[in-house]
Amino acid sequence: MYYPLSALLIECLILSIVKEHDSYGYDISQTIKQVASIKESTLYPILKRLEQAGYLTTYSQAYNNRTRKYYALTDAGEKQLLYLQNEWREYRDAIDRIIEGSEHHDEGL
């Protein structure tokens, strides 16, 4: 897709993915890559920030003789996700109104 994602939208996607099931970084990146090009250098700092904010918690689990770091959604993360989903809907709806031509440019002037 052509449109770049903001860090805030990536946060919303990450929280949405982890809400469905605990996940590890590579799995999260592959899901996000379905809609946008994202590099690990972008993803991991956002995951760290979400963890530091208390929205995600982590645990390690063995997989094929390796240890994976899994991310899980916290209660605070679920509240943040609901907030971001609502913000996304309002943003998306406003964009759709403009693109579809139903937004009046002279309103509020």
Biopython code that builds the backbone (N, CA, C, O; Angstrom):
import numpy as np
from Bio.PDB.StructureBuilder import StructureBuilder

atoms = [
    (1, "MET", "N", (0.832, -1.175, 0.000)),
    (1, "MET", "CA", (0.000, 0.000, 0.000)),
    (1, "MET", "C", (0.877, 1.239, 0.000)),
    (1, "MET", "O", (2.007, 1.221, 0.488)),
    (2, "TYR", "N", (0.354, 2.281, -0.538)),
    (2, "TYR", "CA", (1.123, 3.504, -0.730)),
    (2, "TYR", "C", (1.190, 4.370, 0.517)),
    (2, "TYR", "O", (2.212, 5.010, 0.762)),
    (3, "TYR", "N", (0.133, 4.404, 1.304)),
    (3, "TYR", "CA", (0.065, 5.328, 2.432)),
    (3, "TYR", "C", (0.898, 4.843, 3.607)),
    (3, "TYR", "O", (0.721, 3.717, 4.071)),
    (4, "PRO", "N", (1.803, 5.684, 4.094)),
    (4, "PRO", "CA", (2.638, 5.282, 5.235)),
    (4, "PRO", "C", (1.824, 5.266, 6.524)),
    (4, "PRO", "O", (0.815, 5.962, 6.637)),
    (5, "LEU", "N", (2.262, 4.479, 7.482)),
    (5, "LEU", "CA", (1.592, 4.397, 8.769)),
    (5, "LEU", "C", (2.323, 5.253, 9.788)),
    (5, "LEU", "O", (3.553, 5.282, 9.823)),
    (6, "SER", "N", (1.567, 5.939, 10.604)),
    (6, "SER", "CA", (2.168, 6.691, 11.696)),
    (6, "SER", "C", (2.523, 5.734, 12.826)),
    (6, "SER", "O", (2.021, 4.611, 12.878)),
    (7, "ALA", "N", (3.380, 6.177, 13.721)),
    (7, "ALA", "CA", (3.746, 5.348, 14.877)),
    (7, "ALA", "C", (2.519, 5.035, 15.721)),
    (7, "ALA", "O", (2.406, 3.938, 16.268)),
    (8, "LEU", "N", (1.602, 5.987, 15.833)),
    (8, "LEU", "CA", (0.394, 5.767, 16.632)),
    (8, "LEU", "C", (-0.494, 4.691, 16.007)),
    (8, "LEU", "O", (-1.074, 3.874, 16.722)),
    (9, "LEU", "N", (-0.599, 4.687, 14.699)),
    (9, "LEU", "CA", (-1.389, 3.649, 14.033)),
    (9, "LEU", "C", (-0.702, 2.292, 14.162)),
    (9, "LEU", "O", (-1.376, 1.272, 14.310)),
    (10, "ILE", "N", (0.615, 2.266, 14.110)),
    (10, "ILE", "CA", (1.352, 1.016, 14.321)),
    (10, "ILE", "C", (1.096, 0.511, 15.736)),
    (10, "ILE", "O", (0.928, -0.692, 15.940)),
    (11, "GLU", "N", (1.063, 1.413, 16.715)),
    (11, "GLU", "CA", (0.737, 1.018, 18.088)),
    (11, "GLU", "C", (-0.637, 0.356, 18.140)),
    (11, "GLU", "O", (-0.811, -0.683, 18.778)),
    (12, "CYS", "N", (-1.602, 0.959, 17.471)),
    (12, "CYS", "CA", (-2.958, 0.407, 17.438)),
    (12, "CYS", "C", (-2.963, -0.981, 16.808)),
    (12, "CYS", "O", (-3.629, -1.888, 17.307)),
    (13, "LEU", "N", (-2.227, -1.149, 15.720)),
    (13, "LEU", "CA", (-2.144, -2.457, 15.071)),
    (13, "LEU", "C", (-1.496, -3.491, 15.988)),
    (13, "LEU", "O", (-1.978, -4.618, 16.101)),
    (14, "ILE", "N", (-0.407, -3.104, 16.640)),
    (14, "ILE", "CA", (0.285, -4.031, 17.542)),
    (14, "ILE", "C", (-0.647, -4.469, 18.662)),
    (14, "ILE", "O", (-0.771, -5.663, 18.936)),
    (15, "LEU", "N", (-1.300, -3.513, 19.308)),
    (15, "LEU", "CA", (-2.209, -3.855, 20.400)),
    (15, "LEU", "C", (-3.349, -4.738, 19.908)),
    (15, "LEU", "O", (-3.773, -5.651, 20.617)),
    (16, "SER", "N", (-3.847, -4.481, 18.710)),
    (16, "SER", "CA", (-4.918, -5.301, 18.136)),
    (16, "SER", "C", (-4.458, -6.730, 17.880)),
    (16, "SER", "O", (-5.186, -7.685, 18.150)),
    (17, "ILE", "N", (-3.247, -6.866, 17.360)),
    (17, "ILE", "CA", (-2.691, -8.196, 17.073)),
    (17, "ILE", "C", (-2.505, -8.977, 18.365)),
    (17, "ILE", "O", (-2.881, -10.145, 18.460)),
    (18, "VAL", "N", (-1.920, -8.317, 19.358)),
    (18, "VAL", "CA", (-1.616, -8.999, 20.622)),
    (18, "VAL", "C", (-2.895, -9.298, 21.406)),
    (18, "VAL", "O", (-2.930, -10.236, 22.203)),
    (19, "LYS", "N", (-3.945, -8.502, 21.184)),
    (19, "LYS", "CA", (-5.223, -8.793, 21.851)),
    (19, "LYS", "C", (-5.768, -10.141, 21.379)),
    (19, "LYS", "O", (-6.338, -10.900, 22.163)),
    (20, "GLU", "N", (-5.588, -10.424, 20.106)),
    (20, "GLU", "CA", (-6.083, -11.692, 19.544)),
    (20, "GLU", "C", (-5.343, -12.891, 20.118)),
    (20, "GLU", "O", (-5.951, -13.917, 20.423)),
    (21, "HIS", "N", (-4.026, -12.758, 20.265)),
    (21, "HIS", "CA", (-3.210, -13.831, 20.846)),
    (21, "HIS", "C", (-1.828, -13.276, 21.168)),
    (21, "HIS", "O", (-1.311, -12.416, 20.455)),
    (22, "ASP", "N", (-1.237, -13.774, 22.247)),
    (22, "ASP", "CA", (0.132, -13.388, 22.571)),
    (22, "ASP", "C", (0.994, -13.662, 21.352)),
    (22, "ASP", "O", (0.800, -14.661, 20.660)),
    (23, "SER", "N", (1.940, -12.784, 21.091)),
    (23, "SER", "CA", (2.715, -12.917, 19.867)),
    (23, "SER", "C", (4.138, -12.428, 20.075)),
    (23, "SER", "O", (4.425, -11.713, 21.035)),
    (24, "TYR", "N", (5.017, -12.813, 19.180)),
    (24, "TYR", "CA", (6.416, -12.400, 19.219)),
    (24, "TYR", "C", (6.674, -11.427, 18.070)),
    (24, "TYR", "O", (5.880, -11.327, 17.135)),
    (25, "GLY", "N", (7.793, -10.713, 18.156)),
    (25, "GLY", "CA", (8.079, -9.623, 17.233)),
    (25, "GLY", "C", (7.969, -9.959, 15.764)),
    (25, "GLY", "O", (7.344, -9.215, 15.008)),
    (26, "TYR", "N", (8.561, -11.058, 15.343)),
    (26, "TYR", "CA", (8.535, -11.404, 13.916)),
    (26, "TYR", "C", (7.098, -11.647, 13.442)),
    (26, "TYR", "O", (6.714, -11.211, 12.357)),
    (27, "ASP", "N", (6.323, -12.334, 14.250)),
    (27, "ASP", "CA", (4.924, -12.605, 13.900)),
    (27, "ASP", "C", (4.137, -11.296, 13.782)),
    (27, "ASP", "O", (3.341, -11.122, 12.859)),
    (28, "ILE", "N", (4.369, -10.386, 14.717)),
    (28, "ILE", "CA", (3.704, -9.085, 14.679)),
    (28, "ILE", "C", (4.095, -8.343, 13.405)),
    (28, "ILE", "O", (3.237, -7.784, 12.722)),
    (29, "SER", "N", (5.386, -8.337, 13.084)),
    (29, "SER", "CA", (5.849, -7.617, 11.893)),
    (29, "SER", "C", (5.249, -8.200, 10.616)),
    (29, "SER", "O", (4.906, -7.456, 9.698)),
    (30, "GLN", "N", (5.122, -9.515, 10.551)),
    (30, "GLN", "CA", (4.556, -10.146, 9.358)),
    (30, "GLN", "C", (3.084, -9.791, 9.180)),
    (30, "GLN", "O", (2.617, -9.625, 8.053)),
    (31, "THR", "N", (2.365, -9.676, 10.267)),
    (31, "THR", "CA", (0.955, -9.280, 10.181)),
    (31, "THR", "C", (0.844, -7.839, 9.722)),
    (31, "THR", "O", (0.023, -7.529, 8.859)),
    (32, "ILE", "N", (1.654, -6.953, 10.283)),
    (32, "ILE", "CA", (1.612, -5.540, 9.885)),
    (32, "ILE", "C", (2.040, -5.382, 8.430)),
    (32, "ILE", "O", (1.524, -4.512, 7.729)),
    (33, "LYS", "N", (2.976, -6.211, 7.965)),
    (33, "LYS", "CA", (3.440, -6.122, 6.578)),
    (33, "LYS", "C", (2.341, -6.442, 5.569)),
    (33, "LYS", "O", (2.516, -6.201, 4.375)),
    (34, "GLN", "N", (1.228, -6.973, 6.022)),
    (34, "GLN", "CA", (0.095, -7.189, 5.119)),
    (34, "GLN", "C", (-0.499, -5.860, 4.651)),
    (34, "GLN", "O", (-1.131, -5.793, 3.597)),
    (35, "VAL", "N", (-0.289, -4.801, 5.444)),
    (35, "VAL", "CA", (-0.840, -3.491, 5.094)),
    (35, "VAL", "C", (0.205, -2.405, 4.920)),
    (35, "VAL", "O", (-0.092, -1.343, 4.372)),
    (36, "ALA", "N", (1.430, -2.655, 5.382)),
    (36, "ALA", "CA", (2.446, -1.608, 5.283)),
    (36, "ALA", "C", (3.836, -2.208, 5.372)),
    (36, "ALA", "O", (4.046, -3.268, 5.962)),
    (37, "SER", "N", (4.759, -1.512, 4.780)),
    (37, "SER", "CA", (6.155, -1.902, 4.884)),
    (37, "SER", "C", (6.665, -1.394, 6.231)),
    (37, "SER", "O", (6.606, -0.197, 6.513)),
    (38, "ILE", "N", (7.160, -2.299, 7.050)),
    (38, "ILE", "CA", (7.678, -1.915, 8.359)),
    (38, "ILE", "C", (8.997, -2.631, 8.586)),
    (38, "ILE", "O", (9.146, -3.808, 8.257)),
    (39, "LYS", "N", (9.941, -1.913, 9.148)),
    (39, "LYS", "CA", (11.252, -2.485, 9.428)),
    (39, "LYS", "C", (11.354, -2.789, 10.911)),
    (39, "LYS", "O", (10.670, -2.180, 11.734)),
    (40, "GLU", "N", (12.221, -3.740, 11.241)),
    (40, "GLU", "CA", (12.423, -4.072, 12.648)),
    (40, "GLU", "C", (12.905, -2.856, 13.423)),
    (40, "GLU", "O", (12.581, -2.702, 14.600)),
    (41, "SER", "N", (13.674, -1.996, 12.776)),
    (41, "SER", "CA", (14.179, -0.799, 13.451)),
    (41, "SER", "C", (13.048, 0.164, 13.817)),
    (41, "SER", "O", (13.231, 1.044, 14.658)),
    (42, "THR", "N", (11.894, 0.002, 13.195)),
    (42, "THR", "CA", (10.712, 0.784, 13.545)),
    (42, "THR", "C", (9.869, 0.045, 14.573)),
    (42, "THR", "O", (9.383, 0.648, 15.530)),
    (43, "LEU", "N", (9.695, -1.248, 14.382)),
    (43, "LEU", "CA", (8.799, -2.043, 15.220)),
    (43, "LEU", "C", (9.277, -2.182, 16.657)),
    (43, "LEU", "O", (8.512, -1.929, 17.588)),
    (44, "TYR", "N", (10.512, -2.575, 16.848)),
    (44, "TYR", "CA", (10.976, -2.902, 18.201)),
    (44, "TYR", "C", (10.995, -1.713, 19.164)),
    (44, "TYR", "O", (10.671, -1.893, 20.338)),
    (45, "PRO", "N", (11.355, -0.520, 18.723)),
    (45, "PRO", "CA", (11.241, 0.617, 19.648)),
    (45, "PRO", "C", (9.780, 0.884, 20.072)),
    (45, "PRO", "O", (9.528, 1.282, 21.209)),
    (46, "ILE", "N", (8.839, 0.666, 19.167)),
    (46, "ILE", "CA", (7.429, 0.856, 19.512)),
    (46, "ILE", "C", (6.987, -0.216, 20.502)),
    (46, "ILE", "O", (6.269, 0.080, 21.457)),
    (47, "LEU", "N", (7.410, -1.461, 20.280)),
    (47, "LEU", "CA", (7.092, -2.529, 21.239)),
    (47, "LEU", "C", (7.661, -2.195, 22.615)),
    (47, "LEU", "O", (6.990, -2.387, 23.628)),
    (48, "LYS", "N", (8.882, -1.701, 22.653)),
    (48, "LYS", "CA", (9.532, -1.341, 23.918)),
    (48, "LYS", "C", (8.763, -0.216, 24.607)),
    (48, "LYS", "O", (8.545, -0.252, 25.818)),
    (49, "ARG", "N", (8.357, 0.782, 23.824)),
    (49, "ARG", "CA", (7.594, 1.908, 24.378)),
    (49, "ARG", "C", (6.259, 1.438, 24.950)),
    (49, "ARG", "O", (5.846, 1.891, 26.018)),
    (50, "LEU", "N", (5.581, 0.530, 24.241)),
    (50, "LEU", "CA", (4.308, -0.004, 24.729)),
    (50, "LEU", "C", (4.506, -0.805, 26.019)),
    (50, "LEU", "O", (3.668, -0.765, 26.921)),
    (51, "GLU", "N", (5.608, -1.521, 26.092)),
    (51, "GLU", "CA", (5.922, -2.281, 27.302)),
    (51, "GLU", "C", (6.218, -1.325, 28.461)),
    (51, "GLU", "O", (5.720, -1.527, 29.568)),
    (52, "GLN", "N", (7.009, -0.307, 28.220)),
    (52, "GLN", "CA", (7.357, 0.655, 29.267)),
    (52, "GLN", "C", (6.129, 1.433, 29.752)),
    (52, "GLN", "O", (6.058, 1.824, 30.917)),
    (53, "ALA", "N", (5.175, 1.653, 28.862)),
    (53, "ALA", "CA", (3.948, 2.361, 29.227)),
    (53, "ALA", "C", (2.979, 1.473, 30.007)),
    (53, "ALA", "O", (1.977, 1.953, 30.537)),
    (54, "GLY", "N", (3.284, 0.178, 30.074)),
    (54, "GLY", "CA", (2.423, -0.747, 30.795)),
    (54, "GLY", "C", (1.294, -1.326, 29.963)),
    (54, "GLY", "O", (0.374, -1.938, 30.506)),
    (55, "TYR", "N", (1.352, -1.137, 28.641)),
    (55, "TYR", "CA", (0.310, -1.658, 27.755)),
    (55, "TYR", "C", (0.571, -3.101, 27.342)),
    (55, "TYR", "O", (-0.353, -3.840, 27.003)),
    (56, "LEU", "N", (1.826, -3.485, 27.374)),
    (56, "LEU", "CA", (2.221, -4.853, 27.045)),
    (56, "LEU", "C", (3.086, -5.402, 28.170)),
    (56, "LEU", "O", (3.779, -4.657, 28.863)),
    (57, "THR", "N", (3.032, -6.689, 28.334)),
    (57, "THR", "CA", (3.951, -7.381, 29.219)),
    (57, "THR", "C", (4.637, -8.446, 28.374)),
    (57, "THR", "O", (4.127, -8.821, 27.318)),
    (58, "THR", "N", (5.770, -8.929, 28.821)),
    (58, "THR", "CA", (6.503, -9.917, 28.031)),
    (58, "THR", "C", (6.821, -11.154, 28.860)),
    (58, "THR", "O", (6.877, -11.113, 30.089)),
    (59, "TYR", "N", (7.023, -12.240, 28.152)),
    (59, "TYR", "CA", (7.514, -13.472, 28.760)),
    (59, "TYR", "C", (8.275, -14.238, 27.687)),
    (59, "TYR", "O", (8.052, -14.033, 26.494)),
    (60, "SER", "N", (9.160, -15.108, 28.106)),
    (60, "SER", "CA", (9.960, -15.899, 27.173)),
    (60, "SER", "C", (9.435, -17.320, 27.118)),
    (60, "SER", "O", (8.957, -17.868, 28.112)),
    (61, "GLN", "N", (9.534, -17.905, 25.926)),
    (61, "GLN", "CA", (9.090, -19.281, 25.733)),
    (61, "GLN", "C", (10.013, -19.957, 24.726)),
    (61, "GLN", "O", (10.376, -19.367, 23.708)),
    (62, "ALA", "N", (10.388, -21.197, 25.017)),
    (62, "ALA", "CA", (11.257, -21.955, 24.117)),
    (62, "ALA", "C", (10.491, -22.375, 22.872)),
    (62, "ALA", "O", (9.315, -22.734, 22.929)),
    (63, "TYR", "N", (11.198, -22.319, 21.739)),
    (63, "TYR", "CA", (10.634, -22.751, 20.464)),
    (63, "TYR", "C", (11.787, -23.217, 19.587)),
    (63, "TYR", "O", (12.665, -22.422, 19.253)),
    (64, "ASN", "N", (11.800, -24.491, 19.208)),
    (64, "ASN", "CA", (12.851, -25.059, 18.353)),
    (64, "ASN", "C", (14.266, -24.702, 18.835)),
    (64, "ASN", "O", (15.076, -24.172, 18.075)),
    (65, "ASN", "N", (14.538, -24.994, 20.076)),
    (65, "ASN", "CA", (15.848, -24.744, 20.684)),
    (65, "ASN", "C", (16.236, -23.268, 20.735)),
    (65, "ASN", "O", (17.414, -22.937, 20.871)),
    (66, "ARG", "N", (15.266, -22.400, 20.627)),
    (66, "ARG", "CA", (15.491, -20.961, 20.739)),
    (66, "ARG", "C", (14.490, -20.405, 21.746)),
    (66, "ARG", "O", (13.501, -21.056, 22.085)),
    (67, "THR", "N", (14.756, -19.228, 22.204)),
    (67, "THR", "CA", (13.833, -18.571, 23.123)),
    (67, "THR", "C", (13.200, -17.386, 22.415)),
    (67, "THR", "O", (13.891, -16.526, 21.869)),
    (68, "ARG", "N", (11.879, -17.356, 22.433)),
    (68, "ARG", "CA", (11.153, -16.241, 21.835)),
    (68, "ARG", "C", (10.591, -15.358, 22.942)),
    (68, "ARG", "O", (10.155, -15.841, 23.987)),
    (69, "LYS", "N", (10.612, -14.062, 22.689)),
    (69, "LYS", "CA", (10.023, -13.101, 23.607)),
    (69, "LYS", "C", (8.601, -12.814, 23.119)),
    (69, "LYS", "O", (8.402, -12.265, 22.035)),
    (70, "TYR", "N", (7.631, -13.189, 23.926)),
    (70, "TYR", "CA", (6.226, -12.989, 23.586)),
    (70, "TYR", "C", (5.686, -11.742, 24.266)),
    (70, "TYR", "O", (6.089, -11.392, 25.375)),
    (71, "TYR", "N", (4.775, -11.089, 23.582)),
    (71, "TYR", "CA", (4.106, -9.902, 24.108)),
    (71, "TYR", "C", (2.657, -10.262, 24.394)),
    (71, "TYR", "O", (2.000, -10.949, 23.612)),
    (72, "ALA", "N", (2.171, -9.778, 25.548)),
    (72, "ALA", "CA", (0.779, -10.007, 25.954)),
    (72, "ALA", "C", (0.169, -8.661, 26.343)),
    (72, "ALA", "O", (0.854, -7.788, 26.876)),
    (73, "LEU", "N", (-1.104, -8.510, 26.073)),
    (73, "LEU", "CA", (-1.824, -7.272, 26.376)),
    (73, "LEU", "C", (-2.172, -7.210, 27.861)),
    (73, "LEU", "O", (-2.615, -8.198, 28.446)),
    (74, "THR", "N", (-1.969, -6.057, 28.453)),
    (74, "THR", "CA", (-2.350, -5.835, 29.847)),
    (74, "THR", "C", (-3.736, -5.182, 29.881)),
    (74, "THR", "O", (-4.282, -4.824, 28.838)),
    (75, "ASP", "N", (-4.292, -5.031, 31.069)),
    (75, "ASP", "CA", (-5.569, -4.328, 31.203)),
    (75, "ASP", "C", (-5.438, -2.886, 30.712)),
    (75, "ASP", "O", (-6.321, -2.372, 30.026)),
    (76, "ALA", "N", (-4.330, -2.243, 31.069)),
    (76, "ALA", "CA", (-4.088, -0.874, 30.603)),
    (76, "ALA", "C", (-3.965, -0.846, 29.077)),
    (76, "ALA", "O", (-4.426, 0.096, 28.432)),
    (77, "GLY", "N", (-3.346, -1.876, 28.503)),
    (77, "GLY", "CA", (-3.214, -1.975, 27.056)),
    (77, "GLY", "C", (-4.559, -2.136, 26.374)),
    (77, "GLY", "O", (-4.783, -1.602, 25.288)),
    (78, "GLU", "N", (-5.449, -2.871, 27.014)),
    (78, "GLU", "CA", (-6.784, -3.043, 26.441)),
    (78, "GLU", "C", (-7.541, -1.715, 26.443)),
    (78, "GLU", "O", (-8.249, -1.402, 25.485)),
    (79, "LYS", "N", (-7.395, -0.942, 27.505)),
    (79, "LYS", "CA", (-8.031, 0.381, 27.563)),
    (79, "LYS", "C", (-7.436, 1.304, 26.508)),
    (79, "LYS", "O", (-8.165, 2.039, 25.842)),
    (80, "GLN", "N", (-6.115, 1.270, 26.354)),
    (80, "GLN", "CA", (-5.462, 2.086, 25.333)),
    (80, "GLN", "C", (-5.913, 1.675, 23.940)),
    (80, "GLN", "O", (-6.127, 2.529, 23.080)),
    (81, "LEU", "N", (-6.059, 0.381, 23.712)),
    (81, "LEU", "CA", (-6.524, -0.104, 22.416)),
    (81, "LEU", "C", (-7.925, 0.412, 22.114)),
    (81, "LEU", "O", (-8.188, 0.851, 20.994)),
    (82, "LEU", "N", (-8.820, 0.370, 23.081)),
    (82, "LEU", "CA", (-10.181, 0.887, 22.872)),
    (82, "LEU", "C", (-10.146, 2.370, 22.520)),
    (82, "LEU", "O", (-10.875, 2.827, 21.640)),
    (83, "TYR", "N", (-9.287, 3.118, 23.220)),
    (83, "TYR", "CA", (-9.131, 4.541, 22.930)),
    (83, "TYR", "C", (-8.617, 4.752, 21.497)),
    (83, "TYR", "O", (-9.167, 5.563, 20.752)),
    (84, "LEU", "N", (-7.565, 4.021, 21.120)),
    (84, "LEU", "CA", (-6.989, 4.171, 19.779)),
    (84, "LEU", "C", (-7.956, 3.720, 18.691)),
    (84, "LEU", "O", (-7.997, 4.321, 17.617)),
    (85, "GLN", "N", (-8.732, 2.674, 18.952)),
    (85, "GLN", "CA", (-9.723, 2.226, 17.969)),
    (85, "GLN", "C", (-10.775, 3.306, 17.736)),
    (85, "GLN", "O", (-11.174, 3.552, 16.598)),
    (86, "ASN", "N", (-11.224, 3.947, 18.807)),
    (86, "ASN", "CA", (-12.201, 5.014, 18.678)),
    (86, "ASN", "C", (-11.619, 6.196, 17.903)),
    (86, "ASN", "O", (-12.277, 6.759, 17.029)),
    (87, "GLU", "N", (-10.376, 6.566, 18.232)),
    (87, "GLU", "CA", (-9.702, 7.647, 17.508)),
    (87, "GLU", "C", (-9.553, 7.295, 16.028)),
    (87, "GLU", "O", (-9.738, 8.150, 15.161)),
    (88, "TRP", "N", (-9.220, 6.040, 15.745)),
    (88, "TRP", "CA", (-9.066, 5.594, 14.354)),
    (88, "TRP", "C", (-10.386, 5.719, 13.603)),
    (88, "TRP", "O", (-10.418, 6.215, 12.477)),
    (89, "ARG", "N", (-11.470, 5.272, 14.222)),
    (89, "ARG", "CA", (-12.777, 5.344, 13.554)),
    (89, "ARG", "C", (-13.150, 6.790, 13.220)),
    (89, "ARG", "O", (-13.629, 7.074, 12.122)),
    (90, "GLU", "N", (-12.928, 7.695, 14.165)),
    (90, "GLU", "CA", (-13.237, 9.104, 13.919)),
    (90, "GLU", "C", (-12.364, 9.660, 12.796)),
    (90, "GLU", "O", (-12.856, 10.382, 11.929)),
    (91, "TYR", "N", (-11.092, 9.331, 12.807)),
    (91, "TYR", "CA", (-10.167, 9.788, 11.769)),
    (91, "TYR", "C", (-10.555, 9.220, 10.407)),
    (91, "TYR", "O", (-10.646, 9.945, 9.417)),
    (92, "ARG", "N", (-10.783, 7.899, 10.381)),
    (92, "ARG", "CA", (-11.170, 7.229, 9.132)),
    (92, "ARG", "C", (-12.458, 7.813, 8.570)),
    (92, "ARG", "O", (-12.553, 8.066, 7.369)),
    (93, "ASP", "N", (-13.444, 8.026, 9.425)),
    (93, "ASP", "CA", (-14.728, 8.567, 8.973)),
    (93, "ASP", "C", (-14.568, 9.986, 8.420)),
    (93, "ASP", "O", (-15.194, 10.337, 7.420)),
    (94, "ALA", "N", (-13.728, 10.803, 9.073)),
    (94, "ALA", "CA", (-13.493, 12.162, 8.584)),
    (94, "ALA", "C", (-12.800, 12.138, 7.222)),
    (94, "ALA", "O", (-13.159, 12.900, 6.324)),
    (95, "ILE", "N", (-11.811, 11.267, 7.074)),
    (95, "ILE", "CA", (-11.125, 11.123, 5.790)),
    (95, "ILE", "C", (-12.102, 10.656, 4.717)),
    (95, "ILE", "O", (-12.118, 11.199, 3.612)),
    (96, "ASP", "N", (-12.924, 9.645, 5.038)),
    (96, "ASP", "CA", (-13.905, 9.137, 4.079)),
    (96, "ASP", "C", (-14.876, 10.235, 3.638)),
    (96, "ASP", "O", (-15.226, 10.321, 2.460)),
    (97, "ARG", "N", (-15.310, 11.074, 4.587)),
    (97, "ARG", "CA", (-16.239, 12.157, 4.220)),
    (97, "ARG", "C", (-15.592, 13.114, 3.230)),
    (97, "ARG", "O", (-16.236, 13.573, 2.287)),
    (98, "ILE", "N", (-14.327, 13.410, 3.447)),
    (98, "ILE", "CA", (-13.636, 14.322, 2.532)),
    (98, "ILE", "C", (-13.437, 13.665, 1.174)),
    (98, "ILE", "O", (-13.736, 14.271, 0.145)),
    (99, "ILE", "N", (-12.940, 12.439, 1.158)),
    (99, "ILE", "CA", (-12.672, 11.747, -0.103)),
    (99, "ILE", "C", (-13.953, 11.509, -0.892)),
    (99, "ILE", "O", (-13.975, 11.642, -2.116)),
    (100, "GLU", "N", (-15.014, 11.158, -0.182)),
    (100, "GLU", "CA", (-16.275, 10.867, -0.863)),
    (100, "GLU", "C", (-17.063, 12.126, -1.196)),
    (100, "GLU", "O", (-18.133, 12.045, -1.799)),
    (101, "GLY", "N", (-16.541, 13.296, -0.805)),
    (101, "GLY", "CA", (-17.150, 14.560, -1.199)),
    (101, "GLY", "C", (-18.322, 15.003, -0.356)),
    (101, "GLY", "O", (-19.048, 15.911, -0.759)),
    (102, "SER", "N", (-18.538, 14.394, 0.806)),
    (102, "SER", "CA", (-19.676, 14.817, 1.619)),
    (102, "SER", "C", (-19.278, 15.796, 2.705)),
    (102, "SER", "O", (-20.124, 16.221, 3.491)),
    (103, "GLU", "N", (-18.014, 16.161, 2.765)),
    (103, "GLU", "CA", (-17.545, 17.136, 3.749)),
    (103, "GLU", "C", (-17.664, 18.521, 3.130)),
    (103, "GLU", "O", (-17.131, 18.777, 2.051)),
    (104, "HIS", "N", (-18.358, 19.398, 3.813)),
    (104, "HIS", "CA", (-18.524, 20.757, 3.305)),
    (104, "HIS", "C", (-17.355, 21.609, 3.779)),
    (104, "HIS", "O", (-17.101, 21.726, 4.977)),
    (105, "HIS", "N", (-16.659, 22.192, 2.834)),
    (105, "HIS", "CA", (-15.463, 22.970, 3.163)),
    (105, "HIS", "C", (-15.784, 24.287, 3.856)),
    (105, "HIS", "O", (-14.923, 24.868, 4.516)),
    (106, "ASP", "N", (-17.031, 24.764, 3.708)),
    (106, "ASP", "CA", (-17.347, 26.066, 4.284)),
    (106, "ASP", "C", (-17.995, 25.942, 5.659)),
    (106, "ASP", "O", (-18.326, 26.964, 6.260)),
    (107, "GLU", "N", (-18.188, 24.737, 6.178)),
    (107, "GLU", "CA", (-18.765, 24.573, 7.513)),
    (107, "GLU", "C", (-17.795, 25.100, 8.550)),
    (107, "GLU", "O", (-16.589, 24.862, 8.478)),
    (108, "GLY", "N", (-18.335, 25.810, 9.500)),
    (108, "GLY", "CA", (-17.520, 26.296, 10.597)),
    (108, "GLY", "C", (-16.690, 27.515, 10.255)),
    (108, "GLY", "O", (-15.905, 27.972, 11.085)),
    (109, "LEU", "N", (-16.838, 28.046, 9.071)),
    (109, "LEU", "CA", (-16.082, 29.253, 8.702)),
    (109, "LEU", "C", (-16.900, 30.486, 8.953)),
    (109, "LEU", "O", (-16.433, 31.597, 8.703)),
]
sb = StructureBuilder()
sb.init_structure("model")
sb.init_model(0)
sb.init_chain("A")
sb.init_seg("    ")
for serial, (resi, resn, name, xyz) in enumerate(atoms, 1):
    if name == "N":
        sb.init_residue(resn, " ", resi, " ")
    sb.init_atom(name, np.array(xyz, "f"), 0.0, 1.0, " ", f" {name:<3s}", serial, name[0])
structure = sb.get_structure()
